[in-house]
């Protein structure tokens, strides 16, 4: 057993495993992945176990800022510093707590009040704060003025105000106002630069993101890709497709979220990936993409996994190589059972989220013998 570094451990719902020695945590996750995918030879990738997160969604409450209490959606544990968030984030947490004392916080049970969340991001050398407000509050003007005043001295480069209705529990919205800087952040991956919206999804561990990108590229370089078409499915802002565009004749990034597709197109242009295009399409309609062999497919679906229609189409397309990147190990196992004519060639576990039950996996699949 280990001594938790965090004084809130056991009360805060964020971490569940700080009392377990870190090597054992990683070993347990490896064993879990092996059971779910029925494949034993798992390569492990890990890094720093503390101060790694590049995003936190903190809740405004009577005491300041905090996270939800373990097992209670409506109770908040006041948090001064988070030992799994990077030091820039912790510095910003201190700033926000000091400036916004005694504010009109949102009371979850009453669905009333103004300040809801502070979404703080600090990937690479940049940072942003999104103040999520109750769009139905009568005190929005006062809150906007206070945030604008804070922005003048804030150390975060980018500050936005996000509006969410009182009956919708979310920290992000397409309804937002830029108060300072921009509504985007830029990060570097394997020599390429990627822009994404401060409201959008992006991996929350910089060092592990680099390791996973390198691993995927190493897999691709073992194959004859020069005349092939890479499909980056659930491609987000285009990281996998653009990083590896030099290996392929053609790359297509497929993503359903319009904001991500907009960023992907900007990233294609910024990185000079002339052979790469971005297609706004729901993956369950993959057959409408008009894809033809020879194909290599990389799929990185959300926690819910791939739509059954997507899996049917991938089995029909029968790519020469299918790389499945997953943030939900249990769903990964369920999805892989549906690729009956493919076999696992390699599997790797990436511990993006030490001290939590979450991790990422990369599985390399190739067509095997058809079932009789």
Secondary structure, 3 states (H helix, E strand, C coil): CCCCCCCCECCECCCCCCCCCHHHHHHHHHHHHHHHHCCCCEEEECCCCCCCECEEEEEEECCEEEEEECCCCCCEEECCCCCCECHHHHHHHHHHHHHCCCCCECECCCCECCEEEEEEECCCCCCEEEEEEECCCCCHHHHHHHHHHHHHHCCCCEEEEEEECCCCCCCCCCCEEEEECCCEEEEEECCEEEEEECCCCCCCCHHHHHHHHHHHHHHHCCCCCCCCEEEEECCCCCHHHHHCHHHCCEEEEEECCHHHHHHHHHHHHHCCCCCEEEEECCHHHHHHHCCCCCEEEEECCCCCCCCHHHHHHHHHHCCCEEEEEECCHHHHHHHHCCCCCEEEEEEEEECCCCCCCCCEEEEEEEECCCCC
